[in-house]
């Protein structure tokens, strides 16, 4: 009780709240150097020893329901760890799998994540759903969520969250393709997942504003590379015309490249390809035009929101949105005439679509 009385006295002398003094004592306060100095001076004058007790208690980076080496989330983790390190916290990386269909109370977190004396808070990345947030809220664990990757409807206004503006990026990419002459632009993805469906929404807005019909090649596959491969193959096997393909992720674009290579279609001479996230774009040939997501900034802001929540448990939920950027590389360019025409009015073999249909028939239907 004596320490609590002294903390109140220090708070009164320094002109801060008692909770601020307590957080400085616990090493969790995010306040200006001036406030820190004022509190410490008041503590020194009163003979109260004001030392942080546990500044190394880590933040858990929870990667839910995703591949352990997923390139995008690896960059988010790097950003989260860098921010925590600058603020004298460490990061504990933990992959975690759970079902979106079970009640939150039935989700079994690893034991270490349930110990508040071991974990300060959570960065929640990967693919998540409302039931996990219910559990963390019930356990009063500070956390911040990567908002773009949450399944189905969720109460986003109740939680600290960081978003990258993928929908606007998709709109801008679609308008860019139109500005260089593309009209037959297809979107390839699996819209069962939010990172594809949000991009598809932005793409549709760009197409509809231009008076064009959105075109979707969708496959319900878990592996994004397979989604791209099957989607691109289905476009041309169905006798459709495409001058550009918008793949929902860079990994998905890799699958599109493989399909076009199987069809002997040249990128970008015959079909332009673009992607999203800029995680694998430079590994492809030709290098991929893509939407750059500043993943390290996403991670840093997630960590910042968690530390803010630790310091101020009662503050209103915060939402932070990070813009995206169109990065133009060699995989996209103006459409060629042979790629636009269906081939029926040209000499045999001259039109891209005629050649693709012929090739598809010669390969069979597998």
For each residue, the residues with C-beta under 8 A, 3 or more apart:
1: 4 5
2: 5 6
3: 6 7 48
4: 1 7 8 18
5: 1 2 8 9
6: 2 3 9 10 46 48
7: 3 4 10 11 18 21 22 25 48
8: 4 5 11 12 18 21
9: 5 6 12 13 46
10: 6 7 13 14 21 39 42 43 46 48 50
11: 7 8 14 16 17 18 20 21 39
12: 8 9 15
13: 9 10 42 45 46
14: 10 11 21 35 38 39 41 42
15: 12 38
16: 11 20 21 31 35 38 39
17: 11 20 21
18: 4 7 8 11 21 22
19: 22 23
20: 11 16 17 23 24 29 31 35 39
21: 7 8 10 11 14 16 17 18 24 25 39 43 50
22: 7 18 19 25 26
23: 19 20 26 27 28 29 31 310 311
24: 20 21 27 29 31 36 39 40 50 52
25: 7 21 22 50 51 52 53
26: 22 23 29 52 53 54
27: 23 24 52 53 54 55 88
28: 23 120 307 310 311
29: 20 23 24 26 36 311
30: 87 307 308 311
31: 16 20 23 24 35 36 311
32: 35 36
33: 36 37
34: 37 38
35: 14 16 20 31 32 38 39
36: 24 29 31 32 33 39 40
37: 33 34 40 41
38: 14 15 16 34 35 41 42
39: 10 11 14 16 20 21 24 35 36 42 43 50
40: 24 36 37 43 44 50
41: 14 37 38 44 45
42: 10 13 14 38 39 45 46
43: 10 21 39 40 46 48 49 50
44: 40 41 47 48 50
45: 13 41 42
46: 6 9 10 13 42 43
47: 44
48: 3 6 7 10 43 44
49: 43
50: 10 21 24 25 39 40 43 44
51: 25
52: 24 25 26 27 55
53: 25 26 27
54: 26 27 57
55: 27 52 88 89
56: 88 89 90
57: 54 89 117 118 119 120
58: 84 89 90 91 92 118 119 120
59: 80 84 89 90 91 92 119 120 121 122 123 303 306 307
60: 91 92 94 113 119 121 122 123
61: 77 80 81 91 92 93 94 122 123 125
62: 94 96 113 122 123 124 125 126
63: 66 68 70 73 77 93 94 95 96 125 126
64: 95 96 97 98 124 125 126 127 128 132
65: 96 97 98 126 127 128
66: 63 70 73 95 125 126 127
67: 70
68: 63 95
69: 74
70: 63 66 67 73 74
71: 74 75 250 251 279 280
72: 75 76 249 277 279 293 295
73: 63 66 70 76 77 125 126 295
74: 69 70 71 77 78
75: 71 72 78 79 279 295 296 299
76: 72 73 79 80 125 146 295 296 298 299 302
77: 61 63 73 74 80 81 91 93 125 299
78: 74 75 81 82 295 296 299
79: 75 76 82 83 295 296 297 298 299 300 302 303
80: 59 61 76 77 83 84 91 123 299 300 302 303
81: 61 77 78 84 85 91 299 303
82: 78 79 85 86 296 299 300
83: 79 80 86 87 299 300 301 303 304
84: 58 59 80 81 87 89 90 91 303 307
85: 81 82 88 89 90 91
86: 82 83
87: 30 83 84 303 307
88: 27 55 56 85
89: 55 56 57 58 59 84 85 120 303 307
90: 56 58 59 84 85
91: 58 59 60 61 77 80 81 84 85 123 303
92: 58 59 60 61 112 119
93: 61 63 77
94: 60 61 62 63 110 112 113
95: 63 64 66 68 126
96: 62 63 64 65 109 110 126
97: 64 65
98: 64 65 102 107 108 131 132
99: 102
100: 129 130 131 151 152
101:
102: 98 99 106 107 131
103: 106 107 131 134
104: 107 130 131 132 133 134 135 138
105: 134 135 138
106: 102 103
107: 98 102 103 104 131 132 135
108: 98
109: 96 113 114 135
110: 94 96 113 114
111: 114 115
112: 92 94 115 118 119
113: 60 62 94 109 110 119 122
114: 109 110 111 139
115: 111 112 118 119
116: 119 141
117: 57
118: 57 58 112 115
119: 57 58 59 60 92 112 113 115 116 122 141
120: 28 57 58 59 89 142 306 310
121: 59 60 141 142 143 144 306 307 309 310
122: 59 60 61 62 113 119 136 141 142 143 144 306
123: 59 60 61 62 80 91 143 144 146 299 302 303 306
124: 62 64 128 132 133 136 143 144 145 146
125: 61 62 63 64 66 73 76 77 146 149 299 302
126: 62 63 64 65 66 73 95 96 146 149
127: 64 65 66 149 150 151 193
128: 64 65 124 132 133 145 146 149 150 151
129: 100 132 133 150 151 152 154
130: 100 104 133 134 150 152 153 154 155
131: 98 100 102 103 104 107 134 135
132: 64 98 104 107 124 128 129 135 136
133: 104 124 128 129 130 136 137 143 145 154 155 158 159
134: 103 104 105 130 131 137 138
135: 104 105 107 109 131 132 138 139
136: 122 124 132 133 139 141 143
137: 133 134 140 141 158 159
138: 104 105 134 135
139: 114 135 136
140: 137
141: 116 119 121 122 136 137
142: 120 121 122 306 309 310 313
143: 121 122 123 124 133 136 159 160 306 309
144: 121 122 123 124 159 160 161 162 302 303 305 306 309
145: 124 128 133 150 156 159 160 161 162 302
146: 76 123 124 125 126 128 149 150 161 162 163 298 302
147: 150 156 161 162 163 319
148: 163 164 166 194 195 198
149: 125 126 127 128 146 194 195
150: 127 128 129 130 145 146 147 154 156 194
151: 100 127 128 129 154 193 194
152: 100 129 130
153: 130
154: 129 130 133 150 151
155: 130 133 158 159
156: 145 147 150 159 161 319
157: 317 319
158: 133 137 155 317
159: 133 137 143 144 145 155 156 317
160: 143 144 145 305 306 308 309 317 318 319
161: 144 145 146 147 156 305 317 318 319 320
162: 144 145 146 147 298 301 302 305 319 320 321 322
163: 146 147 148 319 320 321 322
164: 148 169 293 294 295 298 321 322 323 324
165: 168 169 321 322 323 324
166: 148 169 170 195 198 199 202 276 291 293 324
167: 170 171 198 199 201 202 205
168: 165 171 172 202 323 324
169: 164 165 166 172 173 199 202 276 291 293 324 325 326
170: 166 167 173 174 198 199 200 201 202 203 206 246 276 291
171: 167 168 174 175 202 203 205 206
172: 168 169 175 176 202 206 291 324 326
173: 169 170 176 177 203 206 246 274 276 289 291 326
174: 170 171 177 178 185 202 203 205 206 207 246
175: 171 172 178 179 206 209 210
176: 172 173 179 180 326 328
177: 173 174 180 182 185 244 246 272 274 332
178: 174 175 181 182 183 185 206 210 212
179: 175 176
180: 176 177 332 333 334
181: 178 243 334 335
182: 177 178 185 243 244 272 334 335
183: 178 212 243 335 340
184: 215 241 242 243 244 335 340
185: 174 177 178 182 203 207 212 215 242 243 244 245 246
186: 215 216 217 231 235 240 242 244 245 246
187: 199 200 203 204 214 215 216 217 245 246 248
188: 216 217 218 227 228 231 232 235 245 246 247 248 252 256
189: 193 196 197 199 200 216 218 227 231 247 248 249 252
190: 193 196 218 219 220 221 224 227 248
191: 196 197 200 216 218
192: 196 197 220
193: 127 151 189 190 196 197
194: 148 149 150 151 197 198
195: 148 149 166 198 199 248 249
196: 189 190 191 192 193 199 200 227 248 249
197: 189 191 192 193 194 200 201
198: 148 166 167 170 194 195 201 202
199: 166 167 169 170 187 189 195 196 202 203 246 248 276
200: 170 187 189 191 196 197 203 204 214 216 248
201: 167 170 197 198 204 205
202: 166 167 168 169 170 171 172 174 198 199 205 206
203: 170 171 173 174 185 187 199 200 206 207 214 246
204: 187 200 201 207 208 214
205: 167 171 174 201 202 208 209
206: 170 171 172 173 174 175 178 202 203 209 210
207: 174 185 203 204 210 212 213 214
208: 204 205 211 212 214
209: 175 205 206
210: 175 178 206 207
211: 208
212: 178 183 185 207 208
213: 207
214: 187 200 203 204 207 208
215: 184 185 186 187 235 240 242
216: 186 187 188 189 191 200
217: 186 187 188 231 232 234 235
218: 188 189 190 191 227 231
219: 190 226 227 230 231 234
220: 190 192
221: 190 226 227 230
222: 226
223: 226 227
224: 190 227 228 248 249 251 252 255
225: 228 229 251 252 254 255 258
226: 219 221 222 223 229 230 255
227: 188 189 190 196 218 219 221 223 224 230 231 248 252 255
228: 188 224 225 231 232 247 251 252 253 254 255 256 257 258 259
229: 225 226 232 233 255 256 258 259
230: 219 221 226 227 233 234 255 259
231: 186 188 189 217 218 219 227 228 234 235 245 247 252 255 256 259
232: 188 217 228 229 235 236 245 255 256 259 260
233: 229 230 236 237 259 262 263
234: 217 219 230 231 237 238
235: 186 188 215 217 231 232 238 240 242 245
236: 232 233 239 240 242 263 265 353 356 357 360
237: 233 234 360
238: 234 235
239: 236 353 357
240: 186 215 235 236 353
241: 184 340 342 353
242: 184 185 186 215 235 236 245 271
243: 181 182 183 184 185 271 272 335 339 340
244: 177 182 184 185 186 271 272 273 274 332 335
245: 185 186 187 188 231 232 235 242 256 271 272 273 274
246: 170 173 174 177 185 186 187 188 199 203 274 275
247: 188 189 228 231 250 252 253 255 256 273 274 275 276
248: 187 188 189 190 195 196 199 200 224 227 252 275 276
249: 72 189 195 196 224 252 253 275 276 277 279
250: 71 247 253 254 275 276 277 278 279 280 281 284 288 290
251: 71 224 225 228 254 255 279 280
252: 188 189 224 225 227 228 231 247 248 249 255 256 275
253: 228 247 249 250 256 257 273 274 275 280 281 284 288 290 331
254: 225 228 250 251 257 258 280 283 284
255: 224 225 226 227 228 229 230 231 232 247 251 252 258 259
256: 188 228 229 231 232 245 247 252 253 259 260 273
257: 228 253 254 260 261 267 273 284
258: 225 228 229 254 255 261 262
259: 228 229 230 231 232 233 255 256 262 263
260: 232 256 257 263 265 266 267 271 273
261: 257 258 264 265
262: 233 258 259
263: 233 236 259 260 356 359 360
264: 261 355 359
265: 236 260 261 270 271 352 356
266: 260 269 270 271
267: 257 260 270 271 272 273 286 331
268: 271 272 273 286 330 331 332 333
269: 266 333 336 339
270: 265 266 267 336 338 339 352
271: 242 243 244 245 260 265 266 267 268 339 352
272: 177 182 243 244 245 267 268 289 331 332 333 335
273: 244 245 247 253 256 257 260 267 268 288 289 331 332
274: 173 177 244 245 246 247 253 288 289 290 291 331 332
275: 246 247 248 249 250 252 253 280 281 288 289 290 291
276: 166 169 170 173 199 247 248 249 250 290 291 293
277: 72 249 250 290 291 292 293 295
278: 250 281 290 291 292 293 327
279: 71 72 75 249 250 251 295
280: 71 250 251 253 254 275 283 284 288
281: 250 253 275 278 284 287 288 289 290 327 329
282: 287 288
283: 254 280
284: 250 253 254 257 280 281 287 288 331
285:
286: 267 268 329 330 331
287: 281 282 284 329 330 331
288: 250 253 273 274 275 280 281 282 284 329 331
289: 173 272 273 274 275 281 326 327 328 329 330 331 332
290: 250 253 274 275 276 277 278 281 327 329
291: 166 169 170 172 173 274 275 276 277 278 324 325 326 327
292: 277 278 324 325 326 327
293: 72 164 166 169 276 277 278 298 322 324
294: 164 297 298 322 323 324 325
295: 72 73 75 76 78 79 164 277 279 298 299
296: 75 76 78 79 82 299 300
297: 79 294 300 301 322
298: 76 79 146 162 164 293 294 295 301 302 322
299: 75 76 77 78 79 80 81 82 83 123 125 295 296 302 303
300: 79 80 82 83 296 297 303 304
301: 83 162 297 298 304 305 320 322
302: 76 79 80 123 125 144 145 146 162 298 299 305 306
303: 59 79 80 81 83 84 87 89 91 123 144 299 300 306 307
304: 83 300 301 307 308
305: 144 160 161 162 301 302 308 309 318 320
306: 59 120 121 122 123 142 143 144 160 302 303 309 310
307: 28 30 59 84 87 89 121 303 304 310 311
308: 30 160 304 305 311 312 315 318
309: 121 142 143 144 160 305 306 312 313 315
310: 23 28 120 121 142 306 307 313
311: 23 28 29 30 31 307 308
312: 308 309 315
313: 142 309 310
314:
315: 308 309 312 318
316:
317: 157 158 159 160 161
318: 160 161 305 308 315
319: 147 156 157 160 161 162 163
320: 161 162 163 301 305
321: 162 163 164 165
322: 162 163 164 165 293 294 297 298 301
323: 164 165 168 294
324: 164 165 166 168 169 172 291 292 293 294
325: 169 291 292 294
326: 169 172 173 176 289 291 292
327: 278 281 289 290 291 292
328: 176 289 332
329: 281 286 287 288 289 290 332
330: 268 286 287 289 333
331: 253 267 268 272 273 274 284 286 287 288 289
332: 177 180 244 268 272 273 274 289 328 329
333: 180 268 269 272 330
334: 180 181 182
335: 181 182 183 184 243 244 272 339 340
336: 269 270 339 340 352
337: 340 341
338: 270 341 346 350 351 352
339: 243 269 270 271 335 336 352
340: 183 184 241 243 335 336 337
341: 337 338 344 345 346 351 352 353
342: 241 345 351 353 354
343: 346 350 351 352 353 354 355 357
344: 341 351 354
345: 341 342
346: 338 341 343 350 351 354
347: 350
348: 354
349: 354 355 358
350: 338 343 346 347 354
351: 338 341 342 343 344 346 354 355
352: 265 270 271 336 338 339 341 343 355 356
353: 236 239 240 241 341 342 343 356 357
354: 342 343 344 346 348 349 350 351 357 358
355: 264 343 349 351 352 358 359
356: 236 263 265 352 353 359 360
357: 236 239 343 353 354 360 361
358: 349 354 355 361 362
359: 263 264 355 356 362 363
360: 236 237 263 356 357 363
361: 357 358 364
362: 358 359
363: 359 360 366
364: 361
365:
366: 363
